[in-house]
């Protein structure tokens, strides 16, 4: 199932994705270290696709389905407390 996004915006702390069904997702940038370390100009240089958001210069891809599932950066292992 493809979940359509309408708009994307990024502030100093969060990635905001407005979906066509009226929901708005707010995800902390700490979930995505490349976005957190990027300049505002780099953060705003993205492309939207049917599946998500792509930052070519940052080598970052975020799927809308992953955001809805609560999945952050998958490039490093995240340890969980016991």
C-alpha positions, -999 to 999 in steps of 0.1 A, spaced: 0 0 0 13 34 -9 7 62 15 8 96 -2 25 126 14 14 161 6 41 183 21 74 179 39 91 205 61 120 204 85 128 226 115 158 225 138 144 195 157 118 176 136 109 163 102 72 170 95 53 151 69 17 160 60 -2 131 45 -30 133 20 -54 117 45 -50 147 69 -25 132 94 8 150 101 38 130 113 64 147 135 96 128 138 127 139 158 158 146 137 178 126 162 163 95 145 183 105 114 219 115 122 226 127 87 197 151 88 206 162 123 241 171 112 231 187 80 228 224 74 193 239 69 201 243 32 211 206 29 180 195 48 157 214 24 174 199 -8 152 168 -10 131 151 -36 97 135 -31 88 101 -46 58 78 -44 75 60 -15 92 87 5 118 114 7 154 114 -8 183 136 0 209 130 -28 238 150 -12 232 135 22 227 99 8 195 97 29 162 80 20 132 79 43 101 59 35 67 71 46 58 35 56 89 34 78 80 67 95 45 53 102 61 22 116 83 42 139 115 32 122 145 56 123 179 54 108 187 18 98 223 22 88 237 16 123 227 -9 150 206 7 178 210 -10 211 180 -14 234 180 -13 271 172 -46 288 
